[in-house]
Every structure is written in structure tokens, then in C-alpha cells.
């Protein structure tokens, strides 16, 4: 029964990792960039929820407004970052864009640290009063139900956008062959911006869900979840959307099983150990595909 309990906890945590990993994998699939600033979008989204629910209280209405506003703001920030920082480097060596992504990450973290309305000190995130439900000896909290339900809803919405809309078809075409997509009349710049916006919106939602589970916000809160979501994306297969979802859930379950049956101190080590193992054994990830690249 304890095993089932930890798996349930892992699904709740893994759903957050999956939402963040989707942002990594979508951007990589389109422009072959590991956007290490993506974890800090989580932080901005969490602060958006903090300000709205702190000002108007915690209720289903304010939670919905928090998601809508935070996702919208972060989508705009994602577009601005792409236009100002990554677009000028689109034809530059990949290492240039990677270093820029790390720089943007530090800019967002330290920018939040010096802003007077954010600041360096941790702040208590407003949440519902904790309410647990018991099913056959398994405890599940109201927050876990909300986290899993909202994550699944957003993943289903993303799946619909990618597979059943015109812009989703354009995203898949651009991911497959950017030059051919451009020749077919697809606006590549608009598709790339939309991809960054979509990934940032999911990251903002993940930020509110993460802060609801671990009710504290501060400028560096997105660093570790962002790294673990990157591990999840690699585990599932970087560039694969189903892989990002699968990798997020598997990593969350592995982390909570480690905390529950071995030691909480080893949880981070296990996460990054999985990264090393998957890179050695199957670098393409569980659902990733081998790609030939011209040198």
C-alpha cells in the first residue's frame, strides 16, 4: 500500500515535470535549442499566481484567473525572449544559443532577486486549507487532485493543438524540415514564436501547480525543477512530445520512490543518475528516434 501511495505522489510531481519538459522538447524539436531559461518561466508563473491569489484570496475563480493571467504573461515573455535573444542567433553555432540561454536564465533569476515586489527572500504561496481524502488506505490531497487533473487537461489540449489544428500541422512540418516548410509558404518566424509562447504558457501553469504543492516562491525556485524536467525530456526522448510526458511521470515516480524507500537526500542524485544512465545506454531516450546530421 505504501508503494501505491508513493506512486500516486510521483504522478503528482511527475505531471509538473511533464508540463515543463514539454516546453523543452517543443523548442528543441523546432529550433534544436535547449532553452535552459525555461525553468525560470516556472518561477515567473508561480509569482503571477502568488500576486493574484495573495491580493484576491484563494478560490476556484482566483485560481482560474491566476492560470489565465500567468500563462498569458509568460507566453508574451517567451515571445520576447525568442525575438530578442534567440532569433538573432538562429544561424549561429548552437553553442552560442546555448550560452545565451544560460545567460537569460541568470538574468531572470537575478532580475527577480533585485525587483522590489519579488526580492530575494522566500514568500509563502497562498493555498487552500489542506484536505486529504482516503481511498482504500491511500491518501490523496486536494492539491494532488488539482495538479494531476489540470496537467492532464493541459496535455490533452496540447495534443489537440499539435495534431488537429492548422498551426499544429505547421509546427510538425517545421520540426520535420524547416527549409521545406518555408518553401511551402509556412511563416517560420511565427511558428517559432508560437512554440516559445506555448511552451512558456505550460511552464507558467507548472509553476502555479508546483508552488501549490510546495507553497513557497523565490527567484531561484525554477532552477532545480527546470533541470529535472530537462532530465525528463531526455529520458522520454528530447524532441518527442509523448516522450516528454512519459519521462516526466517516470522521473516523478522514481524520485518519490527514492524518498519513500531509500532516502530523501538521494532523490536529486537518482534523478541525475538517470540522466547519466540514459545518455550511456540509450541517448535518444525511450521514445526518441535516431537522427542523421550532416557535419
Secondary structure, DSSP 8 states (H G I E B T S, - for coil): -HHHHHHHHHHHHHHHHHHHHHHHHHHHHHH----TTHHHHHHHHHHHHHHHHHHH-SSHHHHHHHHHHHHHHHHHHHHHHIIIIIGGGTTS-HHHHHHHHHHHHHHHHHHHHHSTTT-SS-EE-------EEEETTEEEEHHHHHHHHHHHHHHHHHHHHHHHSHHHHHHHHHHH-HHHHHHTT--HHHHHHHHHHHHHHHHHHHHHHHHHHS-EE-TTTHHHHHHHHHHHHHHH-TT-HHHHHHHHHHHHHHHHHHHHHT-GGGHHHHHHHHHHHHHHH-TT-SS--------
